[in-house]
Amino acid sequence: MVIVDGRSREAYEKEHIPGFLNLPHRDISICTTRGLDKTKIYACYCDGIGCNALTKTAMKLLTLGFNVKELIGGLDWWKRDGYATEGNSAQAGTEISCGCS
């Protein structure tokens, strides 16, 4: 599974969920997704319930033939659940690991 942050690069640089791919919905096209593996599941997120970048990202990837899920609650719920973030305005919290070495 690949987690995709569909917000702008500026929003991503300010704060994001660690280790996830930033692919702003405005930039999604056949060209910008050419290197992505269509056999994987892409879970999209944005700021939270009031943000529509999640839906725009998911719809664009879906129309390009990707298997898409939505990470409901986005960055807002991630932080409310006490998980750490990265970026210029990072928040300390529980670290996650992909289990990779």
C-alpha positions in Angstrom: 0.0 0.0 0.0 1.2 3.5 -0.8 -0.2 6.5 1.2 -0.6 9.6 -0.9 -0.8 13.2 0.4 -2.8 15.1 -2.2 -2.2 18.5 -0.7 0.0 21.2 -2.2 3.8 21.0 -1.8 3.7 24.0 0.6 1.2 22.3 2.9 3.2 19.1 2.7 6.4 20.9 3.7 4.6 22.6 6.6 3.4 19.3 8.1 2.7 15.8 6.9 2.4 12.1 7.9 5.9 10.7 7.9 7.1 8.6 5.0 4.2 9.2 2.7 4.2 10.3 -0.9 3.3 13.9 -1.8 1.4 14.0 -5.1 -0.6 17.2 -5.2 -4.0 16.6 -6.9 -3.4 19.6 -9.2 -0.3 17.8 -10.6 -1.8 14.3 -11.2 -1.7 13.2 -14.8 -0.6 10.3 -16.9 2.9 11.8 -17.0 3.3 12.4 -13.2 2.0 8.9 -12.3 4.0 7.0 -15.0 6.4 5.6 -12.4 3.8 4.4 -9.9 2.9 0.7 -9.6 -0.7 0.1 -10.6 -0.7 -3.2 -8.8 -0.6 -1.4 -5.4 -3.4 0.2 -3.4 -3.1 4.0 -3.1 -4.7 5.4 0.1 -5.1 9.1 -0.2 -5.4 11.8 2.5 -5.4 15.5 3.0 -5.9 17.9 6.0 -9.1 16.4 7.3 -12.9 16.3 6.9 -13.2 19.9 5.6 -10.5 19.4 2.9 -11.5 18.2 -0.6 -7.9 17.3 -1.8 -8.5 13.7 -0.7 -11.5 13.3 -3.0 -9.8 15.1 -5.9 -6.7 13.0 -5.5 -8.6 9.7 -5.2 -10.8 10.5 -8.3 -7.9 11.5 -10.5 -5.9 8.4 -9.5 -9.0 6.2 -10.0 -9.7 7.6 -13.5 -6.0 6.8 -14.4 -6.6 3.1 -13.4 -5.2 3.0 -9.9 -6.8 1.0 -7.0 -7.7 3.7 -4.5 -8.8 4.0 -0.9 -9.5 7.1 1.3 -7.7 7.7 4.6 -10.7 9.4 6.3 -9.9 12.1 8.8 -6.5 12.8 7.2 -3.8 14.8 9.0 -6.2 16.2 11.5 -7.3 12.8 12.9 -3.7 11.5 12.6 -2.6 14.2 15.0 -5.7 13.9 17.3 -4.8 10.2 17.7 -1.3 11.3 19.0 0.9 10.3 16.0 4.0 12.2 15.1 4.2 14.3 12.0 7.1 15.7 9.9 7.8 19.1 8.4 8.5 22.6 9.4 5.6 22.5 11.9 6.1 18.9 13.0 4.3 17.5 16.0 5.9 15.1 18.4 3.9 11.9 19.1 3.9 8.2 18.6 6.3 7.1 15.8 5.2 4.6 13.3 7.3 2.2 11.4 6.7 0.3 8.1 8.6 -2.7 9.6 11.2 -2.3 6.9 14.9 -2.7 7.6 
